[in-house]
C-alpha cells in the first residue's frame, strides 16, 4: 500500500494543469483496470473525470454505492523537489498524500481485499474521481449529482478530522462574493476634493461586511483579498475585494446573499457592484447521514477503533451529494495532518484500519 501511495503522490496533479490531472486519473485507471470497468470523460478545461465500476463478489446487486474522491491537488508542479515523498517518523509525507491520494489507495486496496477474501458485496460500487474539487467542482458537479441520485449512499474518501481521524457528518456550505467599487479619480494634491476614493469606500464596506459574521449560528464572512488604486498620488477610481462565506444551514444563505446585494455606498459618487454567491451547499447532519455513521461506528468497533463524528468548515464534493438527500459519509480517507501545508502527512499505523473500514462498509451498505 505504501508503494501504491507513493506512486500516486509522485504523479503530481495540480488543479490548473489538466494534462497532469489526466495523467493521474489514467494512473488510477490502470491500477483499477484488472478489477473494474473503467471510463474517463472530458472535464472541460480541467483534466478528465474518472469513473470505475468495481467487479466485486456477490451475484445479486441491490442499488449502488458511490465512492467519491478527486484527482487534483493544491500543489504546483515541481513541489516534489522541495517536498519529496518519504516514509519517516511513523508517517508518509508528500504533497497530496493526505488530501487525498492515500484515501484513493485505501479504497482500491479495500476492493482488492474483498475480492481476494471472496466477501459478497450487496450493492454495485462506483468510484468517481473529479479533476476540479479543489477549485470548486465546476466541471464535475453535474456528474457527481447524477451518480449520487442513482445511489443509496455516498462514501467520500477525503481525510478524517484531526489525528484521531473523526468521520465527517456535517460540512459548512461555501461561497464567495466579489465586491467592486468604482469611484472618481483625481490628483491627490492638486484636486483632492474632486475625487471620490474607491479605496476609502471599499474600506467602509469591508467593515460592514465583516459584521455579517454570526459565529454562534455557524455563519462566517471573511474578506480575504483586496486590491485597488494605481498610484499613491491618485485618488483611487477602482477597488475590489474577494470575500469567503461559510454557512452551516442552507436556509441561512438567502438572507446573507440579500445583505451583500443591498450594500449601498457611503459616498454617493461611488457605485458598488456585487457578484457571486453560494457555490457549495452545506452538508447538513441528516437522519440518513447519522444512520450511515452509526453503521461505520459499529464496524469500527469490530476493528478495535472508536470512531467519532465531526463538523468541519471546509467543503467537499460530499456537500453536493448530501444536499440531494443522499446519505453521505465523509472523511473516510487517511488520518493525518497538514493538508495544503508543508507538513502534509498521514499516520502509517492508521492505514490498515481505514482500509478495512472502507471494505467493511462496502460489504454492509
Order of alpha helices (4+ residues) and beta strands (2+ residues): alpha-alpha-beta-beta-beta-beta-beta-alpha-beta-alpha-beta-beta-beta-beta-alpha-beta-beta-beta-alpha-beta-alpha-beta-alpha-beta-beta-beta-alpha
